[in-house]
């Protein structure tokens, strides 16, 4: 960490400005570095990556993952400047405007109706993944490594990814509710930032789909479908994020960070101590309120990611919460439904460990 580096960070608005302090009449003033500046600088120095934007380092600190442990001891909710965090979140929104998304929007450009636009995007996405499948098959035949983040094996994979990416580019309104859920239920790689779908998540998604269908018939907006999109519309988010209360943004970050620790413990407890009162409470909450199940699945998947990489999932969850007008309220209601079962996750962890030890020492 060098003086020029600190000055660059300060000029970028990531470090607090120096405070001016008067020395008395006729003696001018002096500049004083705020006490928290050094702590923030130390955290940024640990978070910054060679060749990566400073915005990424800000988000790494802002969304610091519980699993980071001692590496980020200094970042215990440091007072990062609000402007720096908002700028980093907007950078994250724009960063997802990748070449594939631009290609799909270009395909829709000039369409006379929304149906023509949807058809053009679906066809462009299908061609993209068809080419990707052929390329990956050639590499497999030659026993070469695959570096594609999306692994394709057959036409079903192509169809699932086509629907999912098209939903991302067009939004739920254009792609259709059933097509969006179909893409998630058939997705061969991951859903809600997690691994392959297990039976319980499939059941939860089907419940969400059925509830959203009922809401649609009543002329209401879907509750759960917006949570399933990889990324809401870029322009929509760029308009919405600046209007979100900063304290509420931080509270959403805190909720997901906490659940990133608690949800994996609950998932382990379901297998080891299924009759535990707290586990049964959460099971009932998941059965009665599909959003609870989706939030727990998403945060459990995030909690299993490497601490150095989980910032992406946490940032996506925070931004996604505010992609609908009722998103924050819905998350609060989900947390109330979980209460008080996850108030002491480490107590639950101790019970899981004790039960597991007892079963393996019989």
C-alpha positions as CSV (number, residue, x, y, z in Angstrom):
1,X,0.0,0.0,0.0
2,X,1.7,3.2,-1.2
3,X,0.9,6.9,-0.8
4,X,0.0,7.3,-4.5
5,X,-2.3,4.4,-4.2
6,X,-4.0,5.9,-1.2
7,X,-4.4,9.2,-3.1
8,X,-5.9,7.4,-6.1
9,X,-8.4,5.7,-3.8
10,X,-9.3,9.0,-2.2
11,X,-9.7,10.7,-5.5
12,X,-12.0,7.9,-6.6
13,X,-14.2,8.6,-3.6
14,X,-13.4,5.2,-2.0
15,X,-11.6,6.6,1.0
16,X,-13.1,9.4,3.2
17,X,-11.8,12.9,2.4
18,X,-9.2,14.3,4.8
19,X,-10.7,16.6,7.5
20,X,-9.7,20.2,7.8
21,X,-8.9,21.4,11.3
22,X,-8.4,25.1,12.2
23,X,-5.3,26.0,14.2
24,X,-6.6,29.2,15.6
25,X,-6.9,32.8,14.5
26,X,-4.2,33.6,11.9
27,X,-2.6,30.2,12.0
28,X,-4.4,28.6,9.1
29,X,-5.5,25.0,9.2
30,X,-4.2,21.5,9.0
31,X,-5.4,18.3,7.3
32,X,-6.2,15.3,9.4
33,X,-6.8,11.7,8.1
34,X,-10.1,10.2,9.6
35,X,-9.5,7.3,11.9
36,X,-11.4,4.8,9.7
37,X,-9.3,5.6,6.6
38,X,-6.5,3.3,7.5
39,X,-8.9,0.4,8.3
40,X,-10.7,0.9,5.0
41,X,-7.4,1.1,3.1
42,X,-6.1,-2.1,4.7
43,X,-9.3,-3.9,3.7
44,X,-9.1,-2.6,0.2
45,X,-5.5,-3.6,-0.1
46,X,-6.5,-7.2,0.7
47,X,-9.5,-7.1,-1.6
48,X,-8.0,-5.4,-4.7
49,X,-6.9,-7.7,-7.6
50,X,-4.3,-7.0,-10.2
51,X,-5.9,-5.6,-13.3
52,X,-9.4,-5.5,-11.8
53,X,-11.5,-2.4,-11.3
54,X,-11.5,-0.7,-7.9
55,X,-15.3,-1.1,-7.9
56,X,-14.8,-4.9,-7.5
57,X,-12.6,-4.3,-4.5
58,X,-15.3,-2.1,-3.0
59,X,-17.9,-4.8,-3.4
60,X,-15.6,-7.4,-2.0
61,X,-15.3,-5.3,1.2
62,X,-19.0,-4.2,1.3
63,X,-20.3,-7.8,0.9
64,X,-17.5,-9.5,2.8
65,X,-18.4,-13.1,3.2
66,X,-18.6,-14.7,6.7
67,X,-16.3,-17.5,5.5
68,X,-13.5,-14.9,4.9
69,X,-12.5,-15.2,8.6
70,X,-9.3,-13.6,9.6
71,X,-8.4,-12.5,6.1
72,X,-11.0,-9.8,6.5
73,X,-11.1,-9.2,10.2
74,X,-10.6,-5.5,9.6
75,X,-13.7,-5.2,7.4
76,X,-16.3,-5.7,10.1
77,X,-18.8,-3.4,8.5
78,X,-16.4,-0.6,7.8
79,X,-18.0,2.8,7.0
80,X,-17.3,2.7,3.3
81,X,-18.5,5.9,1.6
82,X,-22.0,5.6,0.4
83,X,-21.2,7.1,-3.0
84,X,-18.4,4.5,-3.5
85,X,-20.8,1.6,-2.8
86,X,-23.5,3.0,-5.0
87,X,-21.0,3.5,-7.8
88,X,-19.7,0.0,-7.4
89,X,-23.2,-1.5,-7.5
90,X,-23.9,0.5,-10.7
91,X,-20.7,-0.8,-12.2
92,X,-21.8,-4.3,-11.3
93,X,-25.1,-3.8,-13.1
94,X,-23.3,-2.5,-16.3
95,X,-20.6,-5.2,-16.1
96,X,-23.3,-7.8,-16.8
97,X,-24.1,-6.2,-20.1
98,X,-21.8,-8.7,-21.8
99,X,-21.4,-9.3,-25.5
100,X,-24.0,-12.1,-25.6
101,X,-26.6,-9.8,-24.1
102,X,-25.7,-7.1,-26.6
103,X,-26.0,-9.6,-29.4
104,X,-29.4,-10.6,-28.3
105,X,-30.6,-7.0,-28.0
106,X,-29.3,-6.3,-31.5
107,X,-31.3,-9.3,-32.7
108,X,-34.5,-7.8,-31.2
109,X,-33.7,-4.3,-32.6
110,X,-36.1,-3.2,-35.3
111,X,-38.8,-5.8,-34.4
112,X,-42.3,-4.4,-34.9
113,X,-43.9,-6.3,-32.1
114,X,-42.9,-7.8,-28.8
115,X,-43.6,-11.2,-30.2
116,X,-41.2,-10.6,-33.1
117,X,-38.6,-9.4,-30.6
118,X,-39.0,-12.5,-28.4
119,X,-38.7,-14.8,-31.4
120,X,-35.6,-13.0,-32.7
121,X,-33.9,-13.3,-29.3
122,X,-34.8,-16.9,-28.9
123,X,-33.4,-17.7,-32.3
124,X,-30.2,-15.8,-31.7
125,X,-29.7,-17.5,-28.4
126,X,-30.4,-20.9,-29.9
127,X,-27.8,-20.4,-32.6
128,X,-25.2,-19.2,-30.0
129,X,-25.6,-22.3,-27.9
130,X,-25.8,-24.6,-30.9
131,X,-22.4,-23.3,-31.9
132,X,-21.1,-23.6,-28.4
133,X,-22.3,-27.3,-28.2
134,X,-20.5,-28.2,-31.5
135,X,-17.3,-26.5,-30.3
136,X,-17.4,-28.3,-26.9
137,X,-18.0,-31.7,-28.6
138,X,-15.0,-31.1,-30.8
139,X,-12.8,-30.3,-27.8
140,X,-14.1,-33.4,-25.9
141,X,-13.3,-35.7,-28.8
142,X,-9.7,-34.3,-28.7
143,X,-9.5,-34.6,-24.9
144,X,-8.9,-30.9,-24.6
145,X,-9.9,-28.9,-21.5
146,X,-13.1,-26.9,-21.6
147,X,-12.9,-23.3,-20.4
148,X,-16.6,-22.4,-21.1
149,X,-18.4,-21.5,-17.9
150,X,-21.5,-23.2,-19.4
151,X,-21.1,-26.9,-20.1
152,X,-23.3,-28.3,-22.8
153,X,-23.9,-32.0,-23.6
154,X,-27.0,-32.3,-25.8
155,X,-30.0,-30.5,-27.3
156,X,-31.8,-30.4,-24.0
157,X,-29.0,-28.4,-22.5
158,X,-29.1,-26.0,-25.5
159,X,-32.9,-25.6,-25.0
160,X,-32.6,-24.9,-21.3
161,X,-29.8,-22.3,-21.6
162,X,-31.6,-20.7,-24.6
163,X,-34.7,-20.1,-22.5
164,X,-32.8,-18.9,-19.5
165,X,-30.6,-16.5,-21.4
166,X,-33.6,-15.2,-23.4
167,X,-35.5,-14.6,-20.2
168,X,-32.5,-12.6,-19.0
169,X,-32.4,-10.5,-22.1
170,X,-36.1,-10.0,-22.5
171,X,-37.5,-10.1,-19.0
172,X,-40.3,-12.4,-17.6
173,X,-43.0,-10.3,-19.4
174,X,-41.7,-11.1,-22.8
175,X,-40.5,-14.7,-22.4
176,X,-43.5,-15.8,-20.4
177,X,-43.9,-17.2,-16.9
178,X,-44.1,-20.9,-17.9
179,X,-41.0,-20.6,-20.1
180,X,-39.0,-19.0,-17.3
181,X,-39.9,-21.7,-14.8
182,X,-39.3,-24.4,-17.4
183,X,-35.8,-23.1,-18.0
184,X,-35.0,-23.3,-14.3
185,X,-36.6,-26.7,-13.8
186,X,-34.6,-28.1,-16.7
187,X,-31.4,-26.2,-16.2
188,X,-28.6,-28.8,-16.3
189,X,-25.9,-26.8,-14.5
190,X,-27.2,-24.6,-11.8
191,X,-30.1,-22.6,-10.4
192,X,-30.1,-19.8,-7.8
193,X,-26.3,-19.8,-7.9
194,X,-26.3,-23.4,-6.7
195,X,-25.4,-26.9,-8.0
196,X,-27.6,-29.4,-9.8
197,X,-31.2,-29.3,-8.7
198,X,-32.3,-31.6,-5.9
199,X,-35.8,-32.9,-5.5
200,X,-36.7,-30.4,-2.7
201,X,-35.7,-27.4,-4.8
202,X,-37.7,-28.8,-7.8
203,X,-40.7,-29.1,-5.5
204,X,-40.2,-25.5,-4.3
205,X,-39.9,-24.1,-7.8
206,X,-43.1,-25.9,-8.8
207,X,-44.9,-24.4,-5.8
208,X,-43.6,-20.9,-6.8
209,X,-44.8,-21.5,-10.4
210,X,-48.2,-22.5,-9.3
211,X,-48.6,-19.5,-7.0
212,X,-47.4,-17.1,-9.7
213,X,-49.9,-18.6,-12.2
214,X,-52.7,-17.9,-9.7
215,X,-51.5,-14.3,-9.2
216,X,-51.3,-13.8,-13.0
217,X,-55.0,-15.0,-13.3
218,X,-55.9,-12.5,-10.7
219,X,-54.2,-9.7,-12.7
220,X,-51.4,-9.4,-10.1
221,X,-47.6,-9.3,-10.7
222,X,-45.7,-12.5,-10.1
223,X,-44.0,-12.7,-6.7
224,X,-41.3,-15.3,-7.2
225,X,-40.5,-15.2,-10.9
226,X,-38.3,-12.0,-10.6
227,X,-36.1,-13.8,-8.1
228,X,-35.3,-16.5,-10.7
229,X,-33.9,-14.2,-13.4
230,X,-30.1,-14.2,-13.6
231,X,-30.2,-10.5,-13.9
232,X,-33.0,-8.0,-14.2
233,X,-33.0,-5.4,-17.0
234,X,-29.9,-3.2,-16.9
235,X,-31.8,0.1,-17.6
236,X,-34.4,-0.7,-15.0
237,X,-31.8,-1.4,-12.3
238,X,-29.8,1.7,-13.2
239,X,-32.9,3.7,-12.6
240,X,-34.0,1.9,-9.4
241,X,-30.8,1.5,-7.5
242,X,-30.1,5.2,-6.8
243,X,-33.5,5.6,-5.3
244,X,-33.1,2.7,-2.8
245,X,-32.5,3.9,0.8
246,X,-28.8,3.3,1.6
247,X,-29.7,1.9,5.1
248,X,-32.0,-0.6,3.4
249,X,-29.3,-1.7,1.0
250,X,-27.0,-2.4,3.9
251,X,-29.7,-4.3,5.8
252,X,-30.3,-6.5,2.7
253,X,-26.5,-7.1,2.6
254,X,-26.6,-8.0,6.3
255,X,-29.5,-10.4,5.9
256,X,-27.9,-12.4,3.0
257,X,-24.5,-12.4,4.7
258,X,-26.1,-13.8,7.9
259,X,-28.0,-16.4,6.0
260,X,-24.9,-17.3,4.1
261,X,-23.7,-18.8,7.3
262,X,-27.0,-20.1,8.7
263,X,-28.6,-21.7,5.6
264,X,-25.8,-24.4,5.0
265,X,-26.1,-25.3,8.7
266,X,-29.9,-25.8,8.3
267,X,-29.4,-27.9,5.2
268,X,-27.0,-30.2,7.2
269,X,-29.4,-30.3,10.1
270,X,-32.2,-31.5,7.8
271,X,-30.1,-34.6,7.1
272,X,-28.7,-35.3,10.6
273,X,-31.3,-34.0,13.1
274,X,-34.6,-33.8,11.1
275,X,-36.7,-33.9,14.2
276,X,-35.0,-30.9,15.8
277,X,-37.7,-28.2,16.7
278,X,-35.9,-25.5,14.8
279,X,-35.4,-27.7,11.7
280,X,-39.1,-28.6,11.8
281,X,-40.0,-24.9,12.1
282,X,-38.0,-24.1,9.0
283,X,-39.4,-27.1,7.1
284,X,-42.9,-25.8,7.8
285,X,-41.9,-22.3,6.8
286,X,-40.5,-23.6,3.5
287,X,-43.7,-25.6,2.8
288,X,-46.0,-22.7,3.6
289,X,-44.0,-19.9,2.0
290,X,-42.0,-20.8,-1.2
291,X,-40.0,-17.6,-0.9
292,X,-38.4,-18.9,2.3
293,X,-37.3,-22.1,0.5
294,X,-35.8,-20.1,-2.4
295,X,-33.9,-17.7,-0.1
296,X,-32.5,-20.6,1.9
297,X,-31.5,-22.5,-1.2
298,X,-29.8,-19.4,-2.7
299,X,-27.9,-18.4,0.5
300,X,-26.9,-22.0,1.2
301,X,-25.4,-22.2,-2.3
302,X,-23.6,-18.8,-1.7
303,X,-22.3,-20.0,1.7
304,X,-20.6,-23.0,0.0
305,X,-18.7,-20.9,-2.5
306,X,-15.1,-19.9,-1.8
307,X,-14.9,-16.8,0.4
308,X,-13.0,-15.0,-2.3
309,X,-15.7,-15.6,-4.9
310,X,-18.9,-15.3,-2.9
311,X,-19.1,-11.6,-3.2
312,X,-20.6,-12.0,-6.7
313,X,-23.5,-14.1,-5.3
314,X,-24.1,-11.8,-2.5
315,X,-24.1,-8.7,-4.7
316,X,-26.5,-10.4,-7.1
317,X,-28.8,-11.2,-4.3
318,X,-28.8,-7.7,-2.9
319,X,-29.4,-6.2,-6.3
320,X,-32.1,-8.7,-7.2
321,X,-34.0,-7.9,-4.0
322,X,-34.7,-4.5,-5.3
323,X,-35.6,-5.5,-8.9
324,X,-39.3,-5.5,-7.9
325,X,-41.2,-2.9,-5.8
326,X,-42.1,-5.4,-3.1
327,X,-38.7,-7.2,-3.0
328,X,-37.5,-5.8,0.3
329,X,-40.9,-6.3,2.0
330,X,-41.1,-9.9,0.7
331,X,-37.6,-10.6,2.1
332,X,-38.6,-9.2,5.5
333,X,-41.7,-11.4,5.5
334,X,-39.5,-14.4,4.7
335,X,-37.2,-13.6,7.6
336,X,-40.2,-13.3,9.9
337,X,-41.4,-16.7,8.8
338,X,-38.0,-18.2,9.7
339,X,-37.8,-16.5,13.1
340,X,-36.7,-17.7,15.7
341,X,-35.3,-21.0,14.2
342,X,-32.2,-19.4,12.8
343,X,-31.5,-17.0,15.6
344,X,-28.7,-19.2,16.9
345,X,-27.3,-21.1,13.9
346,X,-24.1,-22.1,15.8
347,X,-26.3,-23.7,18.4
348,X,-27.9,-25.7,15.6
349,X,-24.4,-26.5,14.3
350,X,-23.4,-27.8,17.8
351,X,-26.4,-30.1,17.8
352,X,-25.6,-31.4,14.3
353,X,-22.0,-32.1,15.3
354,X,-23.1,-33.9,18.5
355,X,-25.6,-36.0,16.7
356,X,-23.1,-36.9,13.9
357,X,-20.4,-37.8,16.4
358,X,-22.8,-40.0,18.4
359,X,-24.0,-41.8,15.3
360,X,-20.4,-42.5,14.2
361,X,-19.2,-43.8,17.6
362,X,-21.8,-46.4,18.2
